[in-house]
């Protein structure tokens, strides 16, 4: 097979064998979010050292500001646990997700969780991802699996002189 050939998902089923799942955010997730915050997640949005209660208030404020929010659970050494929180905003006829990986999410968790998110959420709404240049190789894998298509390069998307590559879901499958 050539490098640019698309491998349909049914032939790439190993990616979904461990069965991560996508669900809405609930109150029990606050302990996981606080643990991730203590390990460095969300430091760009929440400054200083907050107590668990103060963090929960700030986290709920951040989550409430997003029209869409999901948690992705994936298997680990200790069973299923959250590996990412995804906050989405409306973008035309679809959504633009913003993913924050928990510090304990492995590369395998990230691949599997992304595949499940694309598969499940694209059944409801079109997904548009603007990937930083350092994430292009990650997203090109999903292009090869036939889960997303590569769009165009967006110049200075992140307003710091960095370009983005647009990826979008191909529809429900």
Secondary structure, DSSP 4 states (H G I P E B T S, - for coil): --TT----GGGGGGGGTT--EEE---GGGHHHHHHHHHTTTTTTTS-S---HHHHHHHHHHHHHTSSEEEEEEEEETTEEEEEEEEEEEEETTEEEEEEEE-TT--HHHHHHHHHHHHHHHTTTSEEEEEEEGGGHHHHHHHHHTTSEEEEEEETTTTSSS--EEEEEE----
